[in-house]
Amino acid sequence: MLRLVVNWILSACALVVVSRLVPGFHIDSPGTALAAALVFGFLNATVGLVLKIISLPAVILSLGVFLVVINAFVLEMAATFVPGFHIRNFYSAFWGALVLSVLQLIFRMAAPEEKRS
C-alpha cells in the first residue's frame, strides 16, 4: 500500500516537472497534480490498455514509438476530466508524454525493489 502511495506522489511530481519543461502543458497546483496523476493512472490502466492492445500492429511496426502517441491521447483525455490540468494541443501532449515516460523510468530505476518473502 505504501508503494502505491509513493508511486502516486512520484507521478504527480513528474507531472509538475513536465509542466515546467513542456510549453502548453499546465498544472495549476500540487493538488491538481495529485488528481491528474490519479486520473491518468486510472485511464492508462483501462482505456490505455485497450488502445495498446488494439494498436499492437502499429506499436510493433513503429518499434514502440506509437506507445507515446497513445500516452499523449490518454494525457489529453485526463486533462478533460481534471480541472486545473490543461494541455494546449496534441503537440504539447506528445512531448509531455515523452518527458513523463522518461521521468517515470528514472524514478523506477531510483526506487528500491520491494522484497517479497
Secondary structure, DSSP 4 states (H G I P E B T S, - for coil): -HHHHHHHHHHHHHHHHHHHHSTTEEE--HHHHHHHHHHHHHHHHHHHHHHHHHTHHHHHHTTTTHHHHHHHHHHHHHHHHSTTEEE-SHHHHHHHHHHHHHHHHHHHHHSPPPP--
